[in-house]
Amino acid sequence: MILALLKRRLWLWQNQFIPLLILFLIFPIAVFSLFDLSMRNIIIQSLGKIPYDQWAFPGIITIIGSMIIFPPIYRDYYHLRVHGKVLKTVALAPFSKRVMVHSFLSVAVLEAMIVTIGTSILFVNLISTGFTFGKMFGLYFFLILFYGLIGNIFITMALWIESATIYLLATFLTYCFIIFGSGLLFELDYFPVSLEFMLSLLPLSLLSKAMHLALFSNSIEWILIVPIIIIIALWTIGNGMLLRKKLIQ
């Protein structure tokens, strides 16, 4: 099923190649300018004395990928579902619902990874990240986990929510949390103690902490990484059950 979905995404890219190419060239530069170029004069360095350019680099890449992963999930699981154009066809497919969710998620993550790998290469030539090849591969490993989590969040919302207004508000709040409350661009130590404690327990915050420790302290915290992998796997299964429920309805 993954191969069929990949061919479908390639077909969609071929039919809109020039507009998508222009968008994906402008979009990363716009995000970089809004976040890095503005914040580097406000936050000179992180609390760990790391230059903000370097510290925020993984976070900016993650945010770009999280925005890339949203459109295909929105199209397949919300727009087409609400308009009754997809679930009847999906119900006839000879695959389990868990396999379907896993396949859709894998293709969306792969598409986001391709874009962010190209973006990271572009940014390395714009700013001095100090990242070695080993650290770049480590960053890509964490990006796959981030996109797995974020993709599952978007799939759950797309299957669960019916109202377009509520869906748009939920998406907006999700991106607000990813940008401001996950520790990707702003360290959680800046928040009040009680809020910092609550935010630090959430999966995206734990993964952000593990990523920064691995990239800047050379410390691999498997005690943080392994539970995230388990959460992604269980969440994917849960989304498969939710999809089955929607098909029954």
N, C-alpha and C positions, 0 to 999 in steps of 0.2 A: 504493500500500500504506500510505503514511503516513496518508492520509485515513481509510482503513478502521480503522487502529489508533487514531487519534484518536477516532473514533466509539465504538470499543470502550471506551476509557478514560472517555469521557464517560458511557457507559451504566453503567459500574462506579461512577463518582462519583454518578450519580443514584440508584443503588440503596443507597448508603451515605452520603448527603449529610450528614446531621446528625452522625453519629459522626466522619466525616472532618473536617468543619468545626470541631467542638470540638477534635479532636486537633491540627489545624494552627493553631489559635489558642493552645492551651496549650503545644505542643511548642517553638516558637521562644522563648517567654518562659522556659521551663524551661532551654533550652540557654544563653540569654543570662545567666540568673541563675547557672548553674553555672560558666560560664567567665569572663564579664566582671566580674560583681559580686564574685566571689571573688578573681580575679587582680589587679584594679586596686589592691588594698591591698598586694599583694606586689610586683608589677612596676609601679612608678609611671609609668615611661616607658620607651620602647625605647632601644636603644643609640644610636640617632640622635636622641635627645632629643624624640621624638614622644610625646605623652600616650598611655598604653596603651589608653584607650577608642577613640581614633582608629586606632591601629595595629592593634588586634585586630579591629576592625569587619569588614573584608573576610574575615578568617579565620573568624569566627563564622558569617557568612553562607554561606561556602563549606562549612563543616562541616554546617550545617543542610541545604543542598541535597544534599550527598553522602548524607545519611541519607534524604532524600526519594527519591532516584534508585534506592536499593537495592530496595525492595519489588517494583516491577513487573518488574525484571530477575530477581529471585529467583523470582518466581511463574512467569514464562514460560520461563526457561532452566534452572531447577533443579527446583523443586517439581513442575511439570507434566511435565517431561522424565523425572525419576526415576520418576514414577508412570505413565509411558507414555501421557500424555494429550495430548501436543502434537506430538511429532516426526512421527508418521504423517500428521497433517493438514498440517504444514509442508511435508513432502516432496511433497505434491500441489499446492502453490501454484505458480502460473506466474511465479515470480520467482527470480532468482539468489540464492544464499545470501548474497552480499555485500550485495545490496539489502535482504534481510530483516534482516540485522544492523544495517545503516545505518538502516532504518526504525524498528526497535524502539528503537535508541539515540536517534534523533532525538526520538521521542515521549517517552521517559523524560527526556531533557534538557529538552524543552519544559515538561513537567510540573514538573520541579524549578525551572526558571526562573520560572514563574508564581508558585510558592510563595515563592521567595526574593525576587522583586521586591516582593511584598506584605510580606514580613518586613523587608526593608530600609527600606521606607517607615515601618513601625512603629518600627523602631529609631532612625531619624533623629529621630523625635519623642521618644524616650526619652533619647538621649545626644547630646552635641554632637560630631558627626563632622567638621564643617567641610568636608564634601564638596559641591562644586558639581554642577550638572546634568551638566556635561562629565565630571567624575570618576565620577559614578554610571553614566553610559553606558560609560565605560572599565571600571569594575568589572564590569558585566554582560558585556562582551566577554570578560574573563578568566574569568568564571564559566562561560561556555559551553565554553571550553577545558578548565577544570578538570573539568566534568561529563563532557565527552567522554573525558578520560583515565580518570577514576574509573569511568565506565560501562563502558569497555572492560575494565578490570581485573575488575569484577564479572562481566561476560559470560564472560571467559576462565575464571574460577574456576568459574562455574556450569556451563559445558560440559565442563570438564576433570575436575572432582572428582566422584566418585561417592558417597563416604562422607559421611553427614550430619555426623558428628563432626568430620572433617577440614575440611569446608566451613565449619562454624560457627567453628572455630578460625582458619581462614584469614581469614574475614570480620572476626573480632575483632582479629587482628593487623594487618589492613589499616587498620581504623579507628584503632588505636593509632598507626600510622605517620602517618596523615593528621593526627591531632590533635597528636602530639608530635614527629614527625620530618620534617615537610615545611616547617617555617618559617612556618606559618600563624598559630600562636598563640605559639610560643616561637622566638626567633631561634636559628639554628644556631650562632651564636658562643658560646652557652652550653655547647655540647658540647665534649668533648676534641677536640684538633686533628685527630687521625686519623679519628674518627667524623664530625666536621663535614665533612671533605673527602669522605668516602664519601657522606654524605647529600646534599651539595650537588650531586653529579653526577646524581642521580635526577630524572626528568622533573617530578614534582610539586614538588620543591624548586626547580628552575630556573624553573618557572612562577610559584611563589610569590615568588621573588626579582624576576622581571620585573614582577609585579603591584605589589609594594610600591614598586619604583623608579618605575613609571608614576604611581602614585597619590600618592606623597609626595615624589618628587624631580623629577616632570615629565620623566622620561627614558624614552623608548620604546626598549627594547632588542630590536630585531627579530632580532638574532643569537641571542637566547634564544627568542623567540616563534615564528619560522618553523620551527625544528627540531621544536618541540612540535606544531605543526599537521601536519607531515609524519608524526610518530610516530603521531598520532591516526588519520590516514588509513590508514597502513600497518597499524596494529593492527586497525582495522575490517576491512580486507581479510583479515588473518590470522584473525580471529574467524569470518569467512565461510567460510574454508577449514576451520576446526575444526568448524563446524556441518555442513558437507558430509561431513566424516569421520564425525561422529556419526550422520548420516542413513544413510550406507553401512553402518555397523555395525548 
